[in-house]
Every structure is written in structure tokens, then in C-alpha cells.
Amino acid sequence: MDFGLIVDLETTGLDPESEQIIEIGLLEFGVQGDEPPQLVRTYGALQDPGVALSPDIVRLTGLTTEILAGQSIDWAQVRQYFQRASIVIAHNADFDRRFLERSGNLQGLTPHWACSMRHIDWPMHGFRTLALNYLAADHGFANPFAHRAVFDCATTFRLVAPHLRELTQRSYEREFQVKAVGSPFDAKDILKQRGYRWDSDERCWFRVVTENGLLAERSFLAEQVYKRQQSPHHEVAIG
């Protein structure tokens, strides 16, 4: 049996340079041959950041400064999960990966990461939104405790299990960031449905696609965004 790992973090904010992890959730699953992946074990723990939580984080997670007081993550146990995993999956993996790398608690480990947000072509499967809890609702179930780490891991596992082969294969492909430079204002909704996000610094929409998806993305931009006019989009290799 081969083992994979799903990870989710809750943090005091969005910037790993200045914010801290306050909760970790891990879900280990096993895969044997062509059988569906099976849940093996889970781990969840809280971490006292030593600072008061902002009202926004309290509202989002339901955690409070008092709940976190004196709590700590067993990082030795977390390392054991990562050491056994052939693949580590997170929804919006860049976020979780940056926080874990910044923490230094996984130093010396080189896990292979996959992102359940971008390494599954959700639009191709008929789903317009990429947000975890909206994806769950579109699949006919609800995450009972959104933004609590273990529950988010379980939601992610249920979503990716039927697409595990696709996710794994795409996670090894070279990736490109496609920027829809100078796109018309009235194209914003179709770009959002396609999975593009707004870059406020460069003031353009962007999306990360694998090398195999570049041709389809160029066609989408030419036909539906720029309406066959000259396409000023940019492509930058990022992996």
C-alpha cells in the first residue's frame, strides 16, 4: 500500500513571514492498486501563537485566544506523517506549504506537493467554483465545520478521491502562470469562473495551468476574452 497525506492549516493571517500557525489537520490515506483510496488515520492539534487572535480569525475559525492558550502541535508526530507520504495534498497548497516551510519544523524533508485546487481541472468536470466549501456543496455535501483543519482535510479527501490519478499526474507537469493582461472589464466574470484570480499589484487576472493545458488556455483567452483580437496575455513558467 502506498500512502498519501492531506494537510490543512489555520493561521493568524495570510503572510507566513509575519503570521503563525494556530491549527494543523492531517489525513493519511492509503492506495493499493486500482482500488479507491482508503482513509487510514488523522491527526489534529492546536498551537498557541502567543498573541491575541484578530476578530476576523475568531469569526472565521471559531477559535479564540483562550482556547489556544497552552496548546502545542506535536511536530515529531507531524514529521512522521510527512516522511511516510508519497504525495502531500492541500487545497491551495502554496499557502500551507509556505507556512510549513517558514516554520522550520519540516526541515530536511522534501515532500512532493499537489494542489487540489489547480491540479484537478474542476471546470472541465463541470464545476465553476474552486473554493473548498462551495465545491463540497456542488458535490452534494456540506463541510460541518468549515475552517477547522481536520474537517477541511476530510472535505478535501472526499473531493479528490475520485480524481486522484488526475491530480497526481498533473502535479508532476511543468506549470505556467497565465496573465490575462489588458482583458476587457466585462470579461471578469468568465475569468473568475475559469479559475482566474485578480493580482492587485499588476492589475490583471492570472491563473496557473499545466503545460498540457496551455493550448486550451490560449484558445479560451482568444475566443472568449479577447474575441479574436490580438491577445496580450503573458505566460511565465513557474515550475
Buried (B, 14 or more C-beta within 10 A) or exposed (E): EEBBBBBBBBBBEEEBEEBBBBBBBBBBBBBEEEEEBEBBEBBBBBBBBEEEBEEEBBEBBEBEBEBBEEBEBEBEEBBBBBEEBEBBBBBBBEBBBBBBEBBEBBEEEEBEBBBBBBBBBBBEEEBEBBEBBEBBEBEEEEBEBBBBBBBBBBBBBBBBBBBBEBBBEBBEBEBBBBBBBEBEEEBBEEBBEBBBEEEEEEEBBBBBBBEEBBEEBBEBBBEEBBEEEEBEBBEEEEE
